[in-house]
Amino acid sequence: MNVALRQTSTGNVKFIETGWSWPIFFGAGFLGLPLFFRGMALWGCVMVFLWVLQFAVPFATVANGDALGWIVDFAIFGICLYLGYKGNALTARHLIACGYDFDRPDSSEARIAAERWGL
């Protein structure tokens, strides 16, 4: 279900889904690009750090390099799962903090979205 959020000063409208975020789930592992586009720079920096670490591990002279590589891979996958589940809610909270509000605040969609997003 899509919910419209409107910025009160400019009238700009953005549509956010209330459920699973497939673009974040699949795209966050690639340099965290969807996270930066949605205004979640901290999560994007975490994903960039893990991405760099993932490619730096094979060149490290660590005795347990394979184990460290697997740990980083599982960390990336776990964070992608979490962000896929909570990504739309985090995006909506960011937009509301930036001055957006529900386009139709009295609608059932806005009520359900606020409940799911914890607003």
Protein Blocks (a to p, Z undefined) as FASTA:
>chain_A
ZZddddfklopacdddfbdcfklmmmmmnoolmmmmnopaklmmmmmmmmmmmmmmmmpc
cfklmmmmmmmmmmmmmmmmmmmmmmmmmmmmmmmmnopacfblmbmklmmmmmmnoZZ
